[in-house]
Amino acid sequence: MGADTAAAQLAALTADRVDHRFKGLPPDAEGLTVGELAAQRRNLFTDGFTTPVLALSAERLEHNVALMETYATRHGLVFAPHGKTSMAPQLFWKQIEHGAWGITLAVPHQVRVAREFGIDRIFLANELVDAPALRHIASELAADPDFRFICYVDSVRGVELMDAALLGTPRPVDVVVELAAGEGARTGVRTEEECAAVADAVAATQTLRLVGVAGYEGEVPQADPERVHAWLRRLTSLAADFDKAGRFTGLEEIVVSAGGSAWFDAVADVFAELPELSLPVLKLLRSGAYVSHDDGHYRKLTPFTRVPEEGALHPAFRLWAQVVSRPSPDQAFVNAGKRDAAYDLDLPEAQVVRRDGTERPATGVTVSGLSDQHGWLRTAPEADVQVGDWLGMGLSHPCTSFDKWQLIPLVEADGTVVDYIRTFF
């Protein structure tokens, strides 16, 4: 499939019509194609957009993807950013154009979206035991010799179910044994002995091929640098032990993969220590939230706070809402709520107020709660907020920001909308 398929499918997105499906877009744009609307280069604040509307900064997006490309290259890592964050094929391809090896995903539907848009390398960071989904992936592998697919295995039972579903398929599915991050952590095999048993079960099939080991250090209990580094060393030692036992014979490379958005500096450190194995090693990093970053959870957790000499990610989302009620001196309400804003980790952060074309800091304004369609604002005596003002808010947690918007304006610093990012959740 690849780039030709991607070009055709991305072009088809621009041919879609602007209508009631896409909130925040100008009502007078109804009937235009997305491409025609983008070509008009409308201004987000003066050319008919309605509130609430989520804006993605063009400059900050470009900065973030370039920074992670540089980081991965500097540390000898191959990068497969987690696509579940955005589920936006336009961004998948921007990440690939900035050096990404492929895209990481979580569930079968996401794989179908990526394949529809020509993604040829997919890492599924889950054990996949859904028989219809496995058979679909097997058919994709059989039809496209350039398609590379890797997924987790974390149990003998899972291997048995996968083998049964894939029986008779011509091309084996590549798998990596997932090492759990510790007792009580999320998924994965708890002990090295159990990892060996799962690897033995894979070796006994004709439908699966063991290509490496993987895990997610973000689930390390009571995570701190010492604990995360220790677990990552368990992961690399597991790879070395499997290699010494001849489990990777016949491969071209060994996959060792980890890396969320909170500890990729630790991944870089430990993967750099990996001893030479019998084959080249694909050191695969999977961080995803970096693409938009945020103004809350990941702003606090990003490794760039620990290694500032490596650079800094920039929050690229701003949700614009309008003040629709000012019932008392210490309270106001905007027309954006849980349907529009991420709220699972932190509430939105009031940042700027726009009135009559002028933007100023949202001094004394705090988002105190969200209803379905309203944001509750606490206003201190110094707050200058009136009905009709636009309030720009920063968001926490990219994954639950993207999923509330089907079509997101890509906006330059002066408010010019240069493109629209389509999501598929």
C-alpha positions in Angstrom: 0.0 0.0 0.0 2.3 2.8 1.3 2.7 6.3 0.1 0.5 6.1 -3.0 -2.4 4.8 -1.0 -1.8 7.5 1.6 -1.8 10.3 -1.0 -5.1 9.1 -2.5 -6.8 8.7 0.9 -5.5 12.0 2.3 -6.7 13.7 -0.9 -10.1 12.2 -0.4 -10.3 13.8 3.0 -10.0 17.3 1.4 -12.9 16.4 -0.8 -15.3 15.8 2.1 -18.0 18.3 2.5 -18.3 20.7 5.4 -21.6 20.2 7.2 -23.3 19.5 10.5 -20.9 16.7 11.5 -18.1 19.1 12.3 -18.6 21.4 15.2 -17.0 24.9 15.4 -16.7 25.4 11.7 -18.3 28.5 10.0 -22.0 27.9 9.2 -21.5 29.8 5.9 -18.9 27.2 4.8 -21.6 24.5 4.5 -21.3 22.7 1.2 -17.7 23.7 0.6 -15.1 20.9 0.6 -12.6 20.8 3.4 -10.0 21.6 0.8 -11.9 24.6 -0.5 -12.4 25.9 3.1 -8.6 25.4 3.9 -7.7 27.3 0.7 -9.7 30.3 2.0 -7.3 30.6 4.9 -9.9 32.0 7.2 -9.1 33.6 10.5 -10.3 31.6 13.5 -11.4 34.8 15.3 -12.9 36.9 12.6 -14.1 34.7 9.8 -17.2 32.9 11.1 -16.0 30.1 13.3 -18.3 29.3 16.2 -17.6 28.4 19.8 -16.6 26.1 21.2 -13.8 25.4 18.8 -10.5 23.4 19.3 -7.4 24.8 17.6 -4.2 23.0 17.0 -1.1 25.3 16.6 0.7 24.7 13.3 4.0 26.0 14.5 4.0 24.1 17.8 2.9 20.9 16.1 5.9 21.2 13.6 8.2 22.0 16.5 7.1 18.9 18.5 7.5 16.4 15.6 10.9 17.8 14.7 12.1 17.7 18.3 11.2 14.0 18.7 12.8 13.1 15.4 16.0 14.7 16.6 15.8 13.1 20.0 15.3 9.6 18.6 18.1 10.0 16.1 20.5 11.4 18.7 19.9 8.4 21.0 19.9 5.7 18.3 16.2 4.8 18.7 13.7 3.9 16.1 10.4 5.7 16.6 6.9 4.3 16.2 4.8 7.0 17.9 1.5 5.8 19.5 -1.3 6.7 17.0 -4.1 6.2 19.6 -3.3 9.7 20.8 -4.5 11.5 17.7 -6.1 8.8 15.4 -5.3 11.4 12.7 -3.8 9.8 9.5 -2.5 13.3 8.4 -0.5 13.4 11.6 0.6 9.8 11.2 2.2 10.7 7.9 3.7 13.9 9.3 5.3 11.8 11.9 6.6 9.3 9.3 7.9 12.2 7.2 9.8 13.2 10.4 11.6 9.9 10.6 9.1 7.6 12.3 9.6 3.9 11.5 5.9 3.3 11.7 2.9 3.8 14.0 2.0 2.1 17.2 -1.7 1.3 17.8 -3.8 -0.3 20.5 -6.9 -2.0 19.1 -8.0 -3.6 15.7 -10.2 -0.7 14.6 -7.1 1.6 14.8 -5.2 -0.9 12.6 -7.9 -0.7 10.0 -7.7 3.1 10.0 -4.0 3.1 9.6 -4.1 0.5 6.8 -6.7 2.5 5.0 -4.3 5.4 4.9 -1.3 3.3 3.7 0.6 2.8 6.9 3.0 -0.2 6.2 4.5 -0.7 9.6 2.3 -1.1 12.6 3.2 -2.1 16.2 0.1 -3.2 18.2 0.9 -2.7 21.9 -1.6 -5.3 23.0 -2.2 -9.0 22.8 -4.7 -9.6 20.1 -7.0 -12.6 20.5 -10.0 -11.4 18.6 -10.4 -14.0 15.9 -12.1 -11.9 13.1 -9.5 -9.1 13.6 -6.6 -11.6 13.5 -8.0 -13.1 10.3 -8.3 -9.6 8.8 -4.7 -8.8 9.6 -3.6 -12.1 8.2 -5.4 -11.3 4.9 -3.6 -7.9 4.9 -0.2 -9.6 5.4 -1.0 -12.1 2.7 -2.0 -9.5 0.2 0.8 -7.0 0.9 4.4 -8.3 1.2 5.5 -4.8 2.3 3.2 -4.8 5.4 5.0 -5.3 8.7 2.8 -6.0 11.7 4.0 -6.8 15.3 1.9 -7.4 18.4 2.2 -8.5 22.0 1.7 -11.9 23.4 1.4 -12.2 27.2 0.0 -15.7 27.9 0.1 -19.2 26.7 -3.7 -19.1 26.5 -3.4 -16.0 24.2 -0.9 -17.8 22.0 -3.3 -20.8 21.7 -6.2 -18.5 20.7 -4.1 -16.7 18.2 -2.9 -19.9 16.7 -6.4 -21.3 16.3 -7.6 -18.1 14.6 -4.7 -18.0 12.2 -4.6 -21.7 11.3 -3.9 -22.1 7.6 -2.8 -18.5 7.0 0.2 -18.3 4.7 2.3 -15.7 6.6 3.0 -15.8 10.3 2.2 -12.9 12.5 5.2 -11.4 14.3 4.9 -11.2 18.1 6.9 -9.9 21.0 6.6 -11.2 24.5 5.3 -8.4 26.8 7.1 -8.2 30.2 4.8 -6.8 32.9 6.0 -3.7 34.6 5.6 -5.4 38.0 3.1 -7.1 40.3 -0.3 -5.4 40.1 0.7 -3.5 36.9 -1.4 -3.6 33.8 -0.9 -6.4 31.2 2.2 -8.6 30.5 3.9 -11.7 31.8 4.9 -11.4 35.4 8.1 -13.5 35.6 11.0 -14.3 33.3 10.1 -18.0 33.7 6.6 -17.4 32.4 8.0 -15.3 29.6 10.0 -18.4 28.5 6.9 -20.5 28.6 5.0 -18.0 26.4 8.0 -18.0 24.0 8.0 -21.8 23.9 4.3 -21.7 23.1 5.0 -19.3 20.2 7.8 -21.6 18.9 5.4 -24.5 18.8 3.1 -22.8 16.3 3.4 -22.3 12.6 1.2 -19.1 12.7 3.3 -16.9 15.0 6.9 -15.8 14.9 8.8 -14.5 18.0 10.7 -11.4 17.0 11.5 -9.7 20.3 10.4 -8.4 23.7 8.5 -5.3 24.8 6.7 -3.6 27.6 5.5 -0.3 29.0 7.6 1.3 31.7 4.8 3.8 32.5 3.1 1.1 34.5 6.0 0.5 36.9 4.5 0.7 40.4 5.6 3.8 42.4 7.6 4.8 39.4 10.8 6.8 39.9 14.0 6.9 37.9 15.6 4.0 39.9 12.6 1.7 39.6 12.0 2.5 35.9 15.7 1.9 35.0 15.6 -1.4 37.0 12.6 -2.6 35.1 14.0 -1.6 31.7 17.2 -3.6 32.5 15.0 -6.6 33.2 13.5 -6.1 29.7 16.9 -5.8 28.0 18.2 -8.8 30.0 15.2 -10.8 28.8 16.0 -10.0 25.2 19.6 -11.1 25.8 18.5 -14.3 27.5 16.1 -15.2 24.7 18.9 -14.5 22.1 21.4 -16.7 24.0 18.8 -19.5 24.0 18.5 -19.2 20.2 14.9 -18.0 20.2 15.6 -15.5 17.4 17.4 -17.8 15.0 16.5 -17.0 11.4 15.5 -13.4 11.9 17.0 -10.3 10.4 16.7 -8.2 13.6 15.5 -8.4 17.2 12.8 -6.0 18.4 13.2 -4.5 21.9 10.5 -1.9 22.5 9.3 0.3 25.3 8.6 4.0 25.8 5.6 6.0 26.8 5.6 9.8 27.1 6.8 10.1 30.7 10.1 8.0 30.8 11.5 7.9 27.3 14.8 9.4 28.7 15.1 6.2 30.8 14.4 4.1 27.8 17.2 5.9 25.9 19.6 5.4 28.8 19.0 1.7 29.2 18.6 0.8 25.6 22.0 2.4 25.0 23.5 -0.1 27.5 22.0 -3.1 25.6 24.9 -5.6 25.0 25.6 -6.7 21.5 23.3 -9.5 20.5 23.6 -12.0 17.7 21.5 -9.8 15.3 20.9 -6.1 14.9 18.5 -4.7 17.4 15.5 -2.5 16.5 15.3 -0.3 19.6 11.7 0.8 19.2 10.3 3.9 21.1 6.6 4.3 21.2 5.8 7.7 22.8 2.7 9.4 21.4 1.4 12.3 23.5 4.3 14.5 22.3 2.6 15.3 19.1 0.4 18.0 20.7 1.8 17.8 24.2 -0.5 19.5 26.8 -0.9 22.1 29.5 -1.3 19.7 32.4 -0.4 16.1 32.9 2.4 15.7 30.3 3.7 19.2 31.0 4.5 17.9 34.5 5.7 14.4 33.4 7.7 15.0 30.2 11.3 13.8 30.5 12.4 17.1 29.0 11.9 18.7 32.4 14.7 16.3 33.6 16.9 16.8 30.6 16.2 20.4 29.5 19.4 20.4 27.4 17.6 18.1 25.0 14.9 20.7 24.2 11.3 21.3 25.2 7.9 20.3 23.9 5.3 23.0 23.3 1.6 22.6 24.1 -0.2 22.8 20.8 -3.9 22.7 21.7 -6.1 25.6 22.8 -9.8 25.3 23.3 -11.8 28.5 22.6 -15.1 29.0 24.3 -17.4 32.0 24.8 -18.6 33.5 28.1 -22.3 33.0 28.0 -23.2 33.9 31.6 -21.8 36.1 34.4 -24.3 35.6 37.1 -22.2 36.9 40.0 -18.9 38.7 40.6 -17.2 35.4 41.5 -18.6 33.2 38.8 -19.0 32.9 35.0 -19.8 30.2 32.5 -18.5 29.3 29.1 -20.1 27.2 26.4 -17.6 24.3 26.5 -17.9 21.3 28.8 -17.2 17.6 29.0 -18.2 17.1 25.3 -15.5 19.4 24.2 -12.6 19.3 26.7 -10.4 16.7 28.2 -11.1 16.4 31.9 -10.0 12.9 32.9 -6.7 14.0 34.3 -7.0 17.8 35.0 -9.5 20.5 34.3 -8.8 23.0 31.5 -6.5 25.9 32.3 -7.9 29.4 31.6 -5.1 31.2 29.7 -6.3 34.2 27.6 -9.3 36.3 27.1 -10.2 37.9 23.7 -12.4 40.9 23.4 -12.8 43.2 20.4 -9.7 41.7 18.7 -7.5 42.2 21.8 -6.0 39.2 23.7 -4.8 39.4 27.3 -4.0 37.0 30.1 -7.0 35.4 31.9 -5.9 36.9 35.2 -8.0 35.8 38.1 -10.0 33.2 36.0 -10.0 29.5 37.0 -11.9 26.6 35.5 -13.5 25.0 38.6 -15.7 22.4 37.0 -17.3 21.1 33.8 -20.9 20.1 33.0 -21.8 18.4 29.7 -21.9 21.7 27.8 -20.7 24.3 30.2 -17.5 25.2 31.8 -17.7 26.7 35.4 -15.4 29.6 36.0 -14.3 31.0 39.3 -13.5 34.7 38.9 -11.4 36.6 41.4 -11.9 40.4 42.0 -9.2 41.2 39.4 -10.8 39.1 36.7 -12.1 41.2 33.7 -14.6 38.8 32.1 -17.8 39.8 30.3 -20.5 37.9 28.5 -19.4 37.5 24.9 -15.7 37.3 25.6 -13.7 34.4 24.1 -11.7 32.4 26.6 -8.7 30.4 25.4 -8.0 27.3 27.5 -5.1 24.9 27.7 -6.0 21.2 28.0 -4.5 18.3 29.9 -4.1 14.8 28.3 -3.9 14.8 24.5 -5.6 11.4 24.0 -8.9 12.6 25.4 -8.6 16.0 23.6 -8.3 14.7 20.1 -11.2 12.2 20.5 -13.8 14.8 21.1 -13.3 16.5 17.7 -13.7 15.0 14.2 -12.2 18.0 12.3 -9.7 20.2 14.0 -8.5 23.6 12.6 -4.7 23.8 12.2 -4.0 27.4 13.1 -1.0 29.7 12.6 0.0 32.2 15.4 -2.0 35.0 13.8 -5.2 33.0 13.7 -5.0 31.9 10.1 -6.4 28.4 9.6 -4.2 26.6 7.1 -5.6 23.1 7.3 -8.1 20.8 9.0 -7.0 17.6 10.8 -9.5 14.7 10.6 -9.7 12.2 13.4 -11.1 8.6 13.3 -12.2 7.4 16.8 
